[in-house]
Amino acid sequence: MAVSYTFDSELWRYREEGGWHFVTLPESVATEIREESPPLRRGFGSLKVVASISGHQWSTSIFPDSKTNSYLLPVKKSVRTAAGVIEGDVVEVVLEVLDLD
C-alpha cells in the first residue's frame, strides 16, 4: 500500500566527493513512516518512493539518517535542473511511500 505526504524542506548538498543533493524529511513525516514501515526492510533500511518537486517526478528510495533521526530523499541532477532548484532552496515535495503496510 502506498501512502502520500506533502511537505516543504530545504535542498542541501552532501559535502563529500560526488556532491549528492538531498532533502531531509520533517520529523513528523519520518515518525509516521517509521511507525508504518515493516520491521524488516531492504539494504540500509531504505524504502521505495515516488517523489515530485515542481511537477517533476522520479522513482527512488529514502534512507534513514541517524544524525537527524529522519529520512533523506536524494534529488538527482535531472530533477533539480528541470525544477530549476539549487542548494539552499526550500522546495515542496510530494512523496509517495510504496513500502508501507
N, C-alpha and C positions, 0 to 999 in steps of 0.2 A: 504494500500500500504506500502511496506517495503522499507526503504532507508538504504544504507550501507555506513559506514565510516571506514577508516583505520587510526590509529594514534599510536604514542608512548607515554607512560606515566609511571610514577613510581608507583610501587605497594607499598602501605602503610598499616599499621595496626592501627585500632582504639584502643586506649589505655585503654578503659574500659573493664569490665568483658566480656568475650566471645571472645574478640580479633578478630573481623571480619576484613578481609582484603579487600581493595578497590583500585580502580584506579579512579582518577579524570579525567573526560573528558576535553580535551583542550577547552579553551574559545570559539574558533571559531566554534567548533563542537557543543558545548552546545547552542550557539546563534542560529545556524541554526536549531537545533532540537526544541528549544523554538518557533521559528518563524513558523515552520511547524506543530507543535503539536496542537491537538484540544483544545479548551478552557476549556472544562470540561473533567477531567481525573479521573482515579480511585484513591484510597487511597494514600494520601501523595503526589499526583501529579506524581506518578510513571508511567513509560512507559515500555511495554513489549519489550524485546530484545532477540536476539540470539547473543552470544558473542563467540569469539575464541581467544585463546592465544596459540601460538606454535602448531597450528593444533588441539587443544583440545577445543571442542565446548560444550556450555551449554546454556540452556534457563534460563532467569532470568528477572529482571526489573532493570531499572536505576531510581535513586531517586534524586530530586532536592536538592541542598545543598546551603543554604543561605550564608554560610561563604565564599564560593569560587565563588558564582554566576554561578555554573556549575551543573553537574550531577555526581553522584557517581555510579560506577559499582561494586557490590560486587563480589569478586572472591573466590569461595568456595575451601575448602581444597583439594578436589579430583582433581580439575583442577590445583591448584598450584603444587601439588605433581607430577601429570602426566607431566606437562610442565617443571618441575624442576626449578621453580622460587620461590624466597623468598622476604621478605620485603626489599625494597630498590632497587630491580632490576627494570630497565626500560624495559617494555615489549611492543611488538607490539600487538595491539588489533584490531581485525576486529569485528565491531559492526553492526548488522542489527536491525534497529529500526522498530518494527512491527506496532506501533500505529499511524503512521503519516498519514495525509490526502493524 
